[in-house]
Amino acid sequence: APPRERRAAPPPERRTAPPPAKVPAAAPVGAPPRVTLLLDVANADQKTLGRVQEAVRSALKADGRLKFIAFQALLERPKGSLKRIRKGIALLEEAQEDMGKLETAAAIGKLEKAVQLFEFSFLGLIRMKSKTQPLADALRLLAAAYFQDGQAKKAQETVQRLLVLAPKTRYKPDLFPKQMAQLVDDERLLFDEVGTSTVEITTDPPGARVYLNGRRVGRGPVKLEGVSRGFHYLTARMPGYKTTTMGLEVDPPKLARVSVQLKRFKRDPAPDMAKSFLEMGKGRPGPGLTGLASRLTIDMLVIGKAEPDQDLGRITLYLYDFRLKELLKGPVTASVSLDFPKAKVLEAVRVLFAGVPLDGKRPEPPKKVKPSVWAGIRRGLSTFRRSKGFWPTVGSVAGAVLTGVVVGLAVGLQPRSQVDPRGWRHTVLGHSFRF
């Protein structure tokens, strides 16, 4: 029989180690601590006590020793948003050069990409000093590029969107080509004369903050009147949920209804937030506060509660340091005016941080120095000298010494006797001297 073929044994499986968990990079030595604010206003009037929350946030931003980062920004990681905005601005500058070279197709592609980047990072855009100006510039150039490329319909729609963001826009030779003067004037007239509509906005979950074109208009559900014709940017945000921005087309006089669905983060911070409010005030942070600090990668947390108190508001603040894993200070309570809370809140925040270490190190206890014997004697004599009985005691001692000396001399000086014919004998302090 032919020999059986031997099959080679399969090579052993290589087990690869799981990738190491991502650890947040440590702050550089000497860097200010990362601080955020978590304020419970659930049982209070949102509109009025929102001013108190904003006042606390402003006070923390004003402290140069701290690096304050908003709670929602820590969840959404704004670094990616800023990177997209910078890329959009770079594309906008390149498109301007292409327009000067009459390379319209290349400019359109870059401008459309820039508009997408600005819209995707709309909330980060409105936090910048220039607000929505980069997006408005991109839309203005895109309208001109569409018009030069023979796409009049797209140019008209883009101008409509531009007027919503920048309502004061009018035709100027330095902003648009001369051939676009009629188109811009017509859209300007429609924008001014067509009228406005009412918009009803609901959010899921309810209570989310609603922004229209970057301006806060209330909390969902909210009803807006006098909304102009055209394309609007609608943004909804809520702690624990991803910020959502969507487009809203308004066509007067029709009533517009829109619903915004918010999605939770993959690592939902809401359970830790609820536990943190229950643990607030304890000397050592519990699992809720610790989990929240790990989720946000922060060094310190200002947590508190704001509630109405008759005509005023009462705010209570605590300061936790997660490097030391302990409560540094609190409670610090202040009664503030709901209309003008900044003065009292600034004072409360100053008191909260007064005298606490910000470097994450415990101060070394003072060394105990054992007092010497002579130091104790000197301290006792100094105390005795300041007492009322010092001078009477000194007088008594001096009198006793003087009397003893006189008596001693009288007794010690005796006449020459027959036993000791050599002279006088002097007895002083128990010693006899003869001469």
C-alpha positions in Angstrom: 0.0 0.0 0.0 1.3 3.5 -0.8 2.5 5.4 2.3 0.0 7.8 3.7 0.8 11.5 3.2 1.6 13.3 6.4 -0.2 16.6 6.7 1.8 19.4 8.2 0.4 20.6 11.5 -1.2 24.1 11.2 0.9 26.8 12.7 -0.1 27.9 16.2 -2.4 30.9 16.4 -0.7 34.1 17.4 -2.6 35.8 20.1 -2.2 39.5 19.9 -2.5 41.5 23.1 -5.4 43.9 23.2 -4.6 47.5 22.5 -3.8 49.4 25.7 -6.6 51.6 27.0 -6.3 55.3 26.1 -5.2 57.3 29.1 -5.7 61.1 29.0 -2.4 62.9 28.6 -1.2 64.4 31.8 -1.2 68.2 32.0 2.2 69.8 31.7 4.0 70.7 34.9 2.8 74.2 36.1 -0.2 74.2 33.8 -3.4 75.6 35.3 -5.9 72.9 36.4 -8.8 72.0 34.1 -12.0 73.0 35.8 -15.7 72.7 34.7 -19.0 73.5 36.2 -22.0 71.3 37.0 -25.0 73.2 38.4 -28.3 71.7 39.3 -31.2 74.0 38.3 -33.8 71.2 37.7 -36.3 72.5 40.2 -35.9 76.1 39.5 -37.0 78.6 36.8 -34.7 77.9 33.9 -34.8 81.4 32.4 -33.9 83.4 35.5 -31.5 80.9 37.1 -29.8 80.4 33.8 -28.4 83.9 34.4 -26.9 82.7 37.7 -25.3 79.7 35.9 -23.8 82.0 33.3 -22.5 84.3 36.0 -20.7 81.4 37.7 -19.2 80.4 34.4 -18.1 83.9 33.7 -16.5 84.2 37.1 -14.5 80.9 36.5 -13.4 82.1 33.1 -12.1 85.4 34.6 -9.8 83.5 37.1 -6.4 83.4 35.3 -5.2 80.6 37.6 -7.7 78.2 36.1 -8.5 76.7 32.7 -12.2 76.6 32.5 -13.8 74.4 29.9 -17.6 74.2 29.5 -19.2 70.9 30.4 -20.7 70.3 26.9 -17.4 71.2 25.2 -15.7 68.5 27.3 -18.2 65.9 26.0 -18.0 67.0 22.4 -14.2 67.5 22.2 -14.2 70.9 20.3 -10.7 70.3 19.0 -12.1 68.5 16.0 -14.6 71.3 15.4 -11.8 74.0 15.5 -9.7 71.9 13.1 -12.6 71.7 10.6 -13.2 75.4 10.9 -9.5 76.2 10.2 -9.6 73.9 7.2 -12.7 75.6 5.9 -11.1 79.0 6.2 -8.0 77.7 4.3 -10.3 76.5 1.5 -12.1 79.8 1.4 -8.7 81.6 0.9 -7.7 79.2 -1.9 -11.1 79.7 -3.6 -10.6 83.4 -3.6 -7.3 82.9 -5.5 -9.0 80.6 -7.9 -11.7 83.2 -8.6 -9.0 85.7 -9.4 -7.5 83.2 -11.9 -11.0 82.6 -13.4 -10.8 78.9 -12.4 -14.5 78.8 -11.5 -15.0 75.1 -11.3 -12.1 74.6 -8.8 -13.4 77.5 -6.7 -16.9 76.0 -6.6 -15.6 72.6 -5.4 -13.6 74.3 -2.6 -16.4 76.6 -1.6 -18.9 73.8 -1.3 -16.5 71.9 0.8 -15.9 74.9 3.0 -19.7 75.5 3.5 -20.1 71.8 4.5 -17.3 72.1 7.1 -18.7 75.3 8.6 -22.2 73.9 8.8 -21.0 70.7 10.4 -19.2 72.7 13.0 -21.8 75.4 13.3 -21.9 75.6 17.1 -18.1 75.9 17.2 -18.3 78.6 14.6 -20.7 80.8 16.6 -18.5 80.5 19.6 -15.7 82.3 17.7 -15.3 86.1 17.8 -16.3 86.4 14.1 -19.4 84.3 14.7 -21.0 83.3 11.3 -18.9 85.6 9.2 -16.7 82.9 7.6 -19.9 81.0 6.5 -21.4 84.2 5.1 -18.2 84.9 3.1 -18.2 81.4 1.7 -21.9 81.7 0.7 -21.3 85.1 -1.0 -18.3 83.8 -3.0 -20.2 80.6 -3.9 -23.1 82.6 -5.2 -20.8 84.6 -7.4 -19.0 81.4 -8.6 -22.4 79.8 -9.5 -23.4 82.9 -11.4 -20.2 83.0 -13.4 -20.5 79.3 -14.1 -24.0 79.9 -15.6 -25.9 78.3 -12.7 -28.3 81.1 -12.0 -30.8 79.0 -10.0 -28.1 77.9 -7.5 -26.8 81.4 -7.3 -30.3 82.7 -6.4 -30.8 80.0 -3.7 -27.3 80.8 -2.2 -28.1 84.5 -2.0 -31.3 83.6 -0.1 -29.3 81.7 2.4 -26.8 84.5 2.7 -29.5 87.1 3.5 -30.8 85.0 6.4 -27.3 84.9 7.9 -26.5 88.5 7.1 -29.8 90.4 6.8 -28.0 93.7 6.1 -26.3 92.4 2.9 -26.9 94.6 -0.2 -25.3 94.7 -3.6 -21.9 96.3 -3.6 -19.3 96.2 -6.5 -16.6 95.0 -4.1 -18.8 92.1 -2.9 -20.5 90.8 -6.1 -19.8 91.0 -9.9 -21.6 93.8 -11.8 -23.7 91.2 -13.6 -25.2 90.1 -10.3 -26.6 93.5 -9.3 -30.2 92.7 -10.6 -30.3 89.2 -8.9 -29.1 90.5 -5.5 -31.5 93.5 -5.6 -34.5 91.2 -6.5 -33.7 88.8 -3.7 -33.2 91.7 -1.3 -36.7 93.0 -2.2 -38.3 89.6 -1.7 -36.6 89.2 1.6 -38.0 92.6 2.8 -41.5 92.4 1.3 -42.6 88.8 1.4 -43.3 88.8 5.2 -42.6 86.3 8.0 -43.8 83.0 9.3 -44.4 81.3 12.7 -42.2 78.4 13.5 -43.0 75.7 16.2 -40.0 73.8 17.3 -40.1 70.7 19.5 -37.1 68.7 20.8 -36.8 65.1 22.0 -36.1 65.1 24.9 -37.9 68.3 25.7 -36.1 71.1 27.5 -33.1 71.3 25.1 -31.7 74.7 24.3 -32.7 75.9 20.9 -30.6 78.3 18.7 -31.7 79.8 15.4 -28.8 81.0 13.2 -26.6 80.9 16.3 -28.9 83.0 18.5 -30.6 81.4 21.5 -34.4 81.5 21.2 -35.5 79.4 24.2 -36.0 75.8 25.2 -38.0 73.2 23.3 -40.9 73.2 22.8 -40.8 76.8 21.6 -42.9 78.9 19.3 -41.2 81.6 17.2 -43.0 84.4 15.4 -41.6 86.8 12.8 -39.2 84.3 11.2 -38.0 85.6 7.8 -38.2 83.8 4.5 -35.3 81.5 3.5 -33.0 78.8 4.8 -32.2 78.9 8.6 -29.8 77.0 10.8 -31.6 75.3 13.7 -29.4 74.0 16.6 -30.5 72.1 19.7 -28.2 71.1 22.6 -28.7 69.5 26.0 -26.2 68.1 28.5 -25.6 64.4 27.9 -26.7 64.6 24.3 -24.9 65.4 21.0 -25.5 68.8 19.7 -27.6 68.7 16.5 -27.8 71.3 13.7 -30.2 71.1 10.9 -31.6 73.2 8.1 -35.0 74.8 8.3 -36.7 76.2 5.2 -39.3 79.0 5.9 -41.8 80.0 3.3 -44.2 82.7 4.5 -47.0 82.8 5.4 -47.1 79.1 6.0 -46.7 77.7 9.5 -43.6 75.7 9.9 -43.3 72.8 12.3 -40.1 71.0 13.0 -38.9 68.4 15.5 -35.2 67.9 16.5 -34.2 64.4 17.7 -31.1 64.4 20.0 -28.9 61.4 20.4 -27.1 60.4 23.6 -23.3 60.0 23.8 -21.9 56.5 23.6 -20.7 56.9 27.2 -23.8 58.5 28.6 -22.8 60.9 31.4 -26.3 61.3 32.7 -26.1 58.5 35.3 -22.9 59.9 36.8 -24.4 63.4 36.8 -27.4 62.2 38.8 -25.1 60.4 41.3 -22.9 63.4 41.6 -25.7 65.6 42.8 -26.5 63.0 45.5 -22.9 62.8 46.6 -22.5 66.6 46.6 -21.1 67.8 49.9 -19.3 64.6 51.0 -15.7 64.8 52.0 -14.6 62.1 49.6 -15.9 61.9 46.0 -18.1 58.8 45.4 -18.4 56.7 42.3 -20.6 59.2 40.6 -18.2 62.1 41.0 -15.2 59.9 40.2 -16.8 58.5 37.1 -17.7 61.9 35.9 -14.2 63.2 36.4 -12.8 60.2 34.5 -15.3 60.8 31.6 -14.4 64.5 31.3 -10.7 64.2 32.1 -10.8 67.2 34.5 -8.7 68.1 37.5 -11.3 70.1 39.5 -15.1 70.4 39.6 -17.3 73.2 40.8 -20.6 71.5 41.6 -23.6 73.2 43.2 -27.3 73.9 43.3 -29.3 76.9 42.4 -32.9 77.4 43.6 -35.3 80.3 44.1 -35.6 81.9 47.5 -38.6 84.3 47.5 -37.6 87.3 45.3 -33.9 86.2 45.2 -32.0 83.1 44.3 -29.8 81.0 46.5 -26.8 79.3 45.2 -24.6 76.7 47.0 -21.2 75.7 45.6 -18.6 73.0 46.4 -15.1 72.5 45.1 -13.7 69.0 44.5 -10.1 68.2 43.5 -9.8 64.8 41.9 -6.0 64.7 42.0 -6.3 64.7 45.8 -9.7 62.9 45.7 -11.3 65.1 48.3 -13.6 68.1 48.9 -11.4 71.2 49.0 -14.1 73.7 50.1 -17.8 74.1 50.6 -20.5 74.8 51.1 -20.3 78.4 50.0 -23.7 79.9 49.9 -24.9 83.2 48.5 -28.2 84.9 48.0 -28.2 86.7 44.6 -30.4 88.9 42.6 -31.9 86.9 39.7 -31.7 90.0 37.4 -28.1 91.1 38.3 -26.4 88.1 39.9 -22.8 88.8 38.9 -21.5 90.8 41.8 -22.6 88.3 44.5 -21.6 85.3 42.4 -18.1 86.7 41.8 -17.7 87.1 45.5 -18.9 83.5 46.2 -16.5 82.1 43.6 -13.6 84.1 45.1 -14.4 82.8 48.6 -14.7 79.2 47.2 -11.1 79.3 45.8 -9.5 81.5 48.6 -6.7 79.6 50.4 -7.1 76.3 48.6 -4.1 74.6 46.7 -4.5 74.6 42.9 -1.4 72.5 42.1 -2.9 69.2 43.3 -0.5 68.9 46.2 -1.2 68.8 49.9 0.6 71.4 51.9 3.3 69.9 54.2 2.4 70.2 57.9 4.6 72.5 59.9 7.5 70.7 61.7 7.1 70.5 65.5 10.2 72.0 67.2 10.8 70.7 70.7 11.4 73.8 73.0 14.7 73.8 74.9 14.9 74.1 78.7 16.4 77.6 78.6 13.7 78.7 76.2 11.1 77.5 78.7 12.8 79.3 81.5 13.1 82.5 79.5 9.4 82.3 78.5 8.4 81.7 82.1 10.5 84.6 83.4 9.0 86.9 80.6 5.5 85.9 81.6 6.3 86.4 85.3 7.8 89.9 84.6 4.5 91.0 83.0 2.4 89.7 85.9 1.0 91.9 88.7 2.9 90.1 91.4 6.3 90.7 89.9 7.4 93.9 91.8 6.0 92.8 95.2 7.9 89.5 94.9 11.1 91.3 93.9 10.7 93.7 96.9 10.2 90.9 99.3 13.2 88.9 98.1 15.4 92.0 98.1 14.4 92.8 101.7 15.0 89.3 102.9 18.5 89.2 101.3 19.4 92.6 102.8 18.2 91.5 106.3 20.2 88.3 106.0 23.4 90.1 105.1 23.1 92.5 108.0 22.5 89.7 110.5 25.3 87.6 109.1 27.8 90.4 109.5 26.7 91.1 113.0 27.1 87.5 114.1 30.2 86.9 112.1 32.2 89.8 113.5 33.2 88.7 117.0 35.9 90.2 119.3 39.3 88.4 119.8 39.0 85.6 122.3 41.5 83.9 124.5 41.2 80.7 122.5 42.1 82.4 119.2 44.6 85.1 120.0 45.6 85.6 116.3 42.9 88.1 115.3 39.4 88.6 114.2 37.4 85.7 112.8 35.1 86.4 109.9 32.3 84.0 109.2 30.6 84.5 105.9 28.3 82.0 104.1 29.4 79.2 106.4 33.2 79.6 105.8 35.7 80.8 108.3 38.6 83.0 107.3 41.3 84.1 109.7 43.8 86.9 109.2 
